[in-house]
Each structure stands twice: as C-alpha cells, then as structure tokens.
C-alpha cells in the first residue's frame, strides 16, 4: 500500500509539473526597430547608401569593412564638418582608407 501511494504521489507531481510547463505563457517576442520609411525608400530607389543621411547602424550593415567604430566616426565627422560634398571626402574620416573606399565606392553616394 505504501508503494502504490508513493507512486501515485510521484505521478501526480510529474503530471502537475508537465501541465504547468505547457500552460506557462510563452516568452513575448522581442520588438525590433523597423528601419525608417525614408531610409528604405531612399535605398530602394538607388540601391546605394547616402553618406549624408544614413545612421551608424545602416553604415555598419551596408558597407564592407565598416564596423561600429568606423560607422560612428563617419556620423561624427558629418556632424562636425557638415554634409559630405563627395564620396572621396570619406577619406578624411579617421579609420577610413583608400582600400575601404574602393571596396564600397559602388555602394555609397552623396546627396
């Protein structure tokens, strides 16, 4: 009798644990920031990234050899010196050399 009541108790415990796990609310999906409609439209029209309007995450994502630090340096240069007059002015940004510019020349534009 003791053994059967022990097994009944174990079964009840496992069954309730199982039901609790199944009935637990799922983790809420994380909300990601959608790109601004303006950025999406501008990129869709030309297929290029505008150095004068792109934010750091966009520059980092779209340009080869440009990580977080270089993308922030591009934005900081633009904020302190004004809009880029030409794509070649990107060479003035600390950390951006001729090799990176040549890799990305077909991906960037200045408007």
KAMODA-V403798 format. One record per residue. N is the residue number from 0. RES is the residue in one small letter. PHI is phi in degrees with one decimal (999 if undefined). OMEGA is omega in whole degrees, -180 to 180 (NA if undefined). BURIAL is # if it has 9 or more other ideal C-beta (glycine too) atoms within 8 Angstrom, else .. Layout:
n = <N | N>
res = <RES | RES>
phi = <PHI | PHI>
omega = <OMEGA | OMEGA>
burial = <BURIAL | BURIAL>
This chain:
n = <0 | 1 | 2 | 3 | 4 | 5 | 6 | 7 | 8 | 9 | 10 | 11 | 12 | 13 | 14 | 15 | 16 | 17 | 18 | 19 | 20 | 21 | 22 | 23 | 24 | 25 | 26 | 27 | 28 | 29 | 30 | 31 | 32 | 33 | 34 | 35 | 36 | 37 | 38 | 39 | 40 | 41 | 42 | 43 | 44 | 45 | 46 | 47 | 48 | 49 | 50 | 51 | 52 | 53 | 54 | 55 | 56 | 57 | 58 | 59 | 60 | 61 | 62 | 63 | 64 | 65 | 66 | 67 | 68 | 69 | 70 | 71 | 72 | 73 | 74 | 75 | 76 | 77 | 78 | 79 | 80 | 81 | 82 | 83 | 84 | 85 | 86 | 87 | 88 | 89 | 90 | 91 | 92 | 93 | 94 | 95 | 96 | 97 | 98 | 99 | 100 | 101 | 102 | 103 | 104 | 105 | 106 | 107 | 108 | 109 | 110>
res = <x | x | x | x | x | x | x | x | x | x | x | x | x | x | x | x | x | x | x | x | x | x | x | x | x | x | x | x | x | x | x | x | x | x | x | x | x | x | x | x | x | x | x | x | x | x | x | x | x | x | x | x | x | x | x | x | x | x | x | x | x | x | x | x | x | x | x | x | x | x | x | x | x | x | x | x | x | x | x | x | x | x | x | x | x | x | x | x | x | x | x | x | x | x | x | x | x | x | x | x | x | x | x | x | x | x | x | x | x | x | x>
phi = <999 | -61.9 | -65.4 | -66.3 | -70.4 | -63.9 | -64.9 | -64.5 | -65.3 | -63.5 | -61.3 | -63.2 | -65.1 | -65.7 | -64.3 | -68.6 | -64.7 | -65.0 | -64.5 | -64.7 | -66.1 | -72.1 | -83.1 | -63.7 | -65.8 | -71.7 | -63.9 | -65.6 | -66.7 | -74.9 | -91.3 | -100.7 | -76.9 | -75.8 | -64.5 | -62.4 | -59.5 | -61.7 | -65.1 | -65.5 | -65.7 | -63.0 | -71.4 | -66.3 | -70.0 | -107.1 | 77.6 | -119.9 | -95.2 | -84.0 | -63.5 | -88.6 | -127.8 | -73.7 | -87.7 | -59.2 | -61.5 | -67.6 | -61.5 | -62.9 | -74.0 | -94.5 | -107.0 | -74.6 | 80.1 | -110.7 | -97.6 | -61.8 | -65.1 | -69.0 | -63.7 | -67.2 | -65.5 | -63.9 | -64.9 | -64.2 | -61.8 | -63.3 | -70.7 | -88.4 | -112.1 | 88.9 | -64.4 | -69.1 | -86.1 | -150.4 | -64.2 | -65.4 | -65.9 | -60.3 | -64.6 | -75.8 | -77.0 | -61.6 | 97.0 | -103.6 | -111.1 | -61.6 | -63.8 | -66.5 | -62.5 | -64.3 | -64.3 | -110.3 | -55.7 | -81.1 | -101.8 | -120.7 | -149.1 | -126.7 | -116.9>
omega = <180 | -178 | -179 | 178 | 176 | 179 | 177 | 179 | 178 | 179 | -180 | 180 | 179 | 179 | 180 | 177 | 179 | 179 | 179 | 180 | -180 | -176 | -179 | 180 | 179 | 178 | -179 | 180 | 180 | 179 | 178 | 179 | 178 | 178 | 179 | -178 | -180 | 179 | -179 | -180 | -179 | -179 | -179 | -178 | -175 | -176 | -179 | 178 | 178 | -179 | -177 | -179 | -177 | 176 | -176 | 179 | 179 | 178 | -180 | -176 | -170 | -175 | 180 | 178 | -180 | 178 | -177 | -177 | -180 | 178 | 178 | 177 | 178 | 180 | 180 | 178 | -180 | -180 | -178 | -176 | -178 | -176 | 176 | 178 | 179 | 179 | -179 | 178 | 177 | 178 | 179 | -179 | 180 | 179 | 179 | 180 | -178 | -179 | 179 | 178 | -180 | 178 | -172 | -175 | -179 | -180 | -174 | 176 | 178 | 177 | NA>
burial = <. | . | . | . | . | . | . | . | . | . | . | . | . | . | . | . | . | . | . | . | . | . | . | . | . | . | . | . | . | . | . | . | . | . | . | . | . | . | # | # | . | # | # | . | . | . | . | # | # | # | # | # | . | # | . | # | . | # | # | # | . | # | # | . | # | # | . | . | . | # | # | # | # | # | # | . | # | # | . | . | . | . | . | # | . | . | # | . | # | # | # | . | # | . | . | # | . | . | . | # | # | . | . | # | . | . | # | # | # | # | .>
